[in-house]
Amino acid sequence: MRPNPNRTSTALSRTARLAAVLLVTLSVAVTSACGMSVQTSKPYTPSEGINVDVGGFAGVKVRNLLVLSRADGEGYLSGTLVSQQRNSLTAVSGKAIKIDGTDGAPITATIPQQISLGNGLVVVLTDQPLIVLKSPDLKAGLTAQLTLEFSEAGQANVIVPVVDAKQPPYSSISPAPTPEA
């Protein structure tokens, strides 16, 4: 009995297809294991502000910190603070950074009321009376070097962006009423 030529070609084409599938599967597995950097494999801030932890594990977590500015020379601090321990934001100071990267004029900050933290309470800075920052060199599109001082966690020195507050989504932020004495 002679071999059926159709049967042999069918077996060969099945073997070739199986080999191709195995080759593709193997190449995908090798490529995936070669350290391709995917955006979600590293933590990142999906916003314009910066993140910083002050004072270690029991300290203050500062998220999306930035300066919002509607006019040259003035801005206000935006960000979210949370701490598991009793703490408070006691002072903000710093300097504007000019377009050429040199130090600009010092920043004066006005904190209209004490910012108390603790027990995991989330504090959004723009949901209370605004912390106003002033410096003749403070301008949207540049950066500022700030020092945040906390009663228990210590201080953090950070460089934050100065963002145009006239642009969405920041244009809807308005000052909260100032507490009366």
Secondary structure, DSSP 8 states (H G I E B T S, - for coil): ----HHHHHHHHHHHHHHHHHHHHHHHHHHHHHT----GGGS---SSSSEEEEESSTTSEEEEEEEEEEEETTEEEEEEEEEESS-EEEEEEEEEEE-TTS-EEEEEEEE--S-EEE-TT-EEEGGGSS--EEE-TT--TTSEEEEEEEETTTEEEEEEEEEEETTSTTGGG---------
